[in-house]
Amino acid sequence: MEEGNVKEALKKCAVGFGTSEVVEEYAVEDGELKLVKRKVTRRDIPPDIKAVRMLLDGDDVSAMSDEQLESERQRLLKCLKEEGDD
């Protein structure tokens, strides 16, 4: 995985994301496989505080309180949203 891809994946984890899982069931009808059932499940993955910590790049996060980390997460979310709007 390239460095840029890792950073993008880390940003995605830091802000949370949605994903879909598709399960399809097939049966043989008249000698052919036919789709008989398709289920799509949507899941929302919440933001990950560990990913936020990693994005802080060298800042000493071990001394930060949960409130400070949450504040920094909100700041990063705002920056990432603004970056995505460009």
C-alpha positions in Angstrom: 0.0 0.0 0.0 1.4 3.4 -1.0 1.9 6.1 1.6 -0.8 8.3 0.2 -3.3 5.4 0.4 -2.4 4.8 4.0 -2.9 8.4 4.9 -6.2 8.5 3.1 -7.3 5.3 4.9 -6.2 6.8 8.2 -8.2 10.0 7.5 -11.2 7.8 6.6 -10.9 6.0 10.0 -10.5 9.3 11.9 -13.7 10.8 10.6 -15.8 7.6 10.3 -17.4 6.2 7.2 -20.2 4.2 5.8 -20.0 0.8 4.1 -22.3 -1.7 2.4 -22.1 -5.4 2.5 -23.8 -7.4 -0.3 -24.9 -11.0 0.1 -26.3 -12.8 -2.9 -27.9 -16.2 -3.0 -28.1 -18.1 -6.3 -30.1 -21.2 -7.3 -30.0 -23.4 -10.4 -33.2 -23.0 -12.5 -33.5 -24.6 -15.9 -29.8 -25.4 -15.9 -28.8 -21.8 -15.3 -27.7 -20.0 -12.1 -30.2 -17.3 -11.2 -30.1 -14.7 -8.5 -32.9 -15.5 -6.0 -32.0 -13.3 -3.1 -29.9 -10.2 -2.6 -29.4 -8.5 0.7 -27.6 -5.2 1.1 -26.6 -4.2 4.6 -25.4 -0.6 5.3 -23.1 -0.1 8.3 -21.8 3.2 9.7 -18.3 2.9 11.1 -17.8 5.5 13.9 -14.7 7.8 14.1 -11.7 6.1 15.6 -9.8 8.1 18.3 -6.6 6.1 17.6 -6.6 7.3 14.0 -7.1 10.9 15.2 -4.1 10.4 17.5 -2.0 9.1 14.6 -2.9 12.1 12.4 -1.6 14.5 15.1 1.9 13.5 13.8 4.3 13.7 16.7 2.3 15.9 19.0 2.4 14.5 22.5 -1.1 13.0 22.7 -0.4 10.8 25.7 -0.7 13.9 28.0 -3.9 15.0 26.4 -7.2 14.5 28.2 -10.2 12.9 26.5 -11.8 16.3 26.2 -8.6 17.7 24.5 -8.5 14.7 22.2 -12.2 15.2 21.3 -11.6 18.9 20.6 -8.6 18.0 18.4 -10.7 15.4 16.6 -13.4 18.0 15.9 -10.7 20.4 14.6 -9.3 17.7 12.3 -12.8 16.8 11.1 -13.4 20.4 10.1 -10.0 20.6 8.3 -10.7 17.3 6.5 -14.1 18.5 5.5 -12.7 21.8 4.2 -10.0 19.8 2.3 -12.6 17.6 0.8 -14.7 20.6 -0.4 -11.7 21.8 -2.5 
